[in-house]
Amino acid sequence: MLQLNDTVEPDSPSAGVALLDAEGEEVVFTPEGTGRSGGQGSLSVAASGLVRSSTVCCSPLQAITPFRVHNPTMQAKVKEYFVFRPGTIEQAVNDIRIVVMPTEDGEVQSVWLLVEIDHWNNEKERLVLITDKSLLICKYDFINLQCQQVIRVSLNAVDTVSIGEFLFPPKSLNRREGYGIRVQWDKRSRPSFMNRWNPWSTDMPYATFTEHPMANVDEKIASLCQLDNFKTQLIQAVKKAHKECPLLGRANGVLVLEQPLLIETYLGLMSFINNEAKLGYSITRGRIGF
């Protein structure tokens, strides 16, 4: 988890981000130069408190101390992921700050590196930000350092948080082990038939997360990826949002359940190829490259 100290105006030419690492020491970084190039973002508002936005990033930041991994084998695997290269997380957070709106989102409380599991069992590397009023699910290109999409979910619209192991239909040929967290909003338990069977649909009333595959490699990495800590802080933030900003005309409060998380895939050929090749991650791919 990264805790942010927003003491500088985001629009200021010298705007920077202060991060607290796992030992509680503050690490401050600022973009090179006095201006940002291509830092304009566009927002489009969707129904039920859900917003998608796209933006382009700017110049890379100065290098910081890299992660320390003592196991040579795991160290090699960590280097395959662009997100763990020096300064990448900090650059990503700085870029995503462009779409954080103080009036609608409040201050950023924490940043998490998780894996989103879509309704067709595809794994997707995501940065997830918890703010005072919103949950921001960010699709970030860690190779080209570009924020490609941000899905904004109002915390007072979240009605259910489920924790449990993944569950598949009895005849499913595509399964996964482990457990995750599902965040549901707008009082919709299931998506429509068309959205459920469309592998590219993003109009889903929930998001499902699990731990990053490199979550347990190093303590500093683990602090970003721990699913239990994310769950605790998310539930606290949702309860606080329901209390301070209740929605009119509906029952407020969040239901926390421990139950299996159903993923309705049967053949799963697409997700098998996607997950085995790790197409949802920003990693090196030998001589193919990007």
Salt bridges, closest charged atoms under 4 A:
ASP6 OD1 - ARG97 NH1 2.39
ASP95 OD1 - ARG36 NH2 2.92
ASP105 OD1 - ARG152 NE 2.77
GLU116 OE1 - ARG126 NE 3.31
ASP118 OD2 - LYS124 NZ 3.41
GLU123 OE2 - ARG176 NH1 3.08
GLU125 OE2 - HIS212 NE2 2.74
GLU264 OE1 - ARG190 NH1 3.34
GLU264 OE1 - ARG196 NE 3.58
